[in-house]
Amino acid sequence: MFLSTLNKIYKECKKPLVITLIGGEPSLWPDASYVLSQIKKIDNRSHVRIGSNGIRNYKWFNKHKDYLDGLLFSYHSSGKPVEKWVKNINNIEIPYAVSVMGDAKTWKEVTYNYNYVKENSTASGIQLKAVMPRGGSKNVTYTKQQKEIIKNSLCLLKDDIKNWPKFWGQLKYKNKYLDNFSNGHPGLNYSELLLNNKNNFKGWKCEAGINRFTFKSTGKIHGTSGCSIRNDIGNWHTGEIINFYKEPA
């Protein structure tokens, strides 16, 4: 039902699809190979990528390179030693970017891992990603210096990902309360909003359910992955589509 529901959305929106498969570890999904092989049959202009922790052997990714436009790896300091992890992903024949999870409790190790990946991997881009306890900004334990390092950590190392659609998810907004904070910039990184306790502002235009859809494991189709706005779009387990929205929320 996932593919047929995706086809319904494509026919309604009439725009190239940008599909990111995340959750658990997509490369371990039983039907991952089949799903990947079918997406471009729905839309041959689609941009398909996987969010992964890089646990799978590089051979799996290379086997599916005809169906994938990019990979988004997250590296956790508590996982495989960074040297072994980099050795594996360096064999991948698909453009990829890396987010090193920035746990404040192991900051020295985090910065070492970030620099190691940056200097020794074949990644096209790298950034440090803020880790928020319990998903909120109230419990942020970063020092001012650490916050600055995270905000300035995004580094594009190759040109092959500059044209990736919505690379690392810039938030477009229109909100008078953010003018002083944003200094006129047209977009903000979500981690930056969290680090500055600006993730609860109101008054912005949201295109959830118009240009963005999230397929939940429960079957529900939401407008976004980060909040419950427009969570009545449909159910991909049944193939039912209830609402297609035309105007921003």
N, C-alpha and C positions, 0 to 999 in steps of 0.2 A: 504493500500500500504506500510505502514511502515514495517510491518512484512515480506512481500514478498521481499521488497528491502533489508532488513536485511539478509534474507536467501541467496540472490544473493551474497552479500558481504562475508558471511560466507563460501559459496561454493568456492568462488574465493580465499580467503585468507587461508582457511584450518587451521585456528588457533582458539583456544578457545576465545570466545567473552568476552570482558569486557565492560559492558554497564552501563553508568551513565545517568539517566533521570533527567534533570534539566530544569528550565525555568518556570517563574511564580510560580506555586506550583504544582508539578507533582501529588501529592496525591489528588488534586482537579480536575485533568483532567477527563472528562466524561468517557473515555475508558481506564483509567489507570488499572483497575482491569483485564480487558480482555487482554491487552497488556502484563502485567506481567505474566499472566497465560500461555501465549503462547511462551515466549522467550526461556525457557528451553526445549521446544519441538523442537526448531530449533537446539539448542546446549545444551545438558545436562551438559556440562562442564562449561558453561558460568558463569561469575561472574556478578551479577546484583545488582545495588544499586541505591538509590534515593538521590538526593540533595534536602533538605527540610528546611524550617524555623521552623519546629516543631509545626506548628499551628494546625495540625490535632490531634484529640484525639488518644491516644496510641492504642486504640482498632483497629483502621483502619490498622495500621502497623502490629499488631499482626495477624490480619486476613490474611495478605499476606506474612507471614513469610516463607512459603514454597517456595515462588518465589523470595525472597530477600536474598542476602548474606550480605548486609550491608547498613547502612544509613549514610549520611553525613549531619549533621545539622549545620546550621548557626544561631547564636544567635545575634540579633540586640538589643542594649540597649534601643532603642526607642519602642520596642515591649512589649510583656507581661512581668510583673515583673519576674525577674530571678528565684525567689523562686517557683512561680507557674509553670513556664516553666519547671524547673527541676523536679518538682513533677510529671508532666505528662510524660516526657520522661523516667523517672526511671522505669516505668511499661512496657517498650518496651522489647520484648524478642528476639531482633535481635542485633548483635554487631553494635555499632554506634560510630562515632567520631564527635567532635564538634569544629567548628571554631567560636570564638567570634570576631565579627567585631570590629576592633580597631580604632574607630573614635577619632582623636586627640582632637577634641573640647570637648569631654566628657570623657577625659582620666581617671579621678578618678573613674567614674562609670564603665568604661570599665574594669579596673583592678580588681575592686570589683567583677564584674560579672564573669570574667575569673577565679578568685580564688574560687568563690562560686561553679561554675560548676565543677571545678577540685576536690574540696573537698567533694562535696555533691551528685554528679551525679554518675550514673553507666556507664558513658562513658568509652570506651576503649582507647580513645585518645583525646587530646585537643590541640588547638593552638590559638594564637592571629593572626588575619589576617589583613594585612595592607589595609586600605581604601584609594583609590587613587581618588582625585577629578577629575572629567571629564575623568577618565580612564587613566591618564598619570602620569608621575613621576615629571614633572616640578613644579607642585603645591604642592608637599609634604610638610606638615607643621610639621612633627615629629621632636622632638629634638633628639640629638645624643643618649641620654639615652633611649628614647622611642624606637628608632630604634633597639637598642641592646636588649631591652626587647622582642620586637616582634620576632627578629631573633632567640632568645633563648627560645621561648615559647612552641615549639613543645614538647609534653610530651606523651609518650605511657604508658598507665596505665594498660593495660592487654595484654596478648600474642595473643588474638584471632584476632588481626588485623595486626600482624607483616607480614603476608604473603599476605595481600591484594595487588592485582596488582597495581603498580604505585601509591602507597599510597600518597595522597596529591600532586601528579603530579610533581615529580622531573624532571627537564629538563636535558637531556643528551646533551652534546655539545662538539665540537672540534673547538677551536678558540684560536689562539695565543695571541690575545689581552686581554684575560681574565686570562692568566696564573698568573699574579701577584695578581689579585683579588681573584682567587679561591684557591690559594695555593695547587693546585693539586687535589682538590676534583672532583669526577666524575660527580657530579650533583649539581644543584642549585635550591632552591625554587624560584618560580616566584616572590613572594612578596619580596624576598631578592634582586632580580635583580632590581625591581622597586625602592626599598628604596635606592639603591646605584646608581641610574641613569644609569644602565647597560642594560636596556631593548631594546636598539636600535642597539646593536652590529651586525656586519655582519660576514659572513664567516663560519657559523656553518652548520652542516648537519641536515636536517629536514626530518623526515619520514612521514610527512603529506600525506595522500592519500595512504599510504602503510600499516601502522599499526594503523592509527588513522583516524577516520571519524567523522564529525559533521553534524548532521541532523538539518537544520534550520527550523524554523516555516514556512518560505516561501516555503519550499519544496526543496530548494537547498541543495546539499550535498557538504560540504567543507572538506578540509583536516584538518583544525584546527578551533577552535572557536575564537582564538585571533587575527588572521590576515586573509588576503584574498588570501594567497598562495594556489594554486591548488583548486580554487573554482568552477571548471568545471567538477566535478566527476559525477554528475547526479542530478536527481530530484526524491525524494521519493514520491511526490504526484502522479506522473505518473508512477513510477517504472522504469524510464529510467536510465541506467548506461552508461555514455559516456566514461569515462577513468578509468582504473585501472593502477596505477603507479607501476613501478618495482624498480626504483632507487631513492635514497634520492634527495631532491631538494638542 
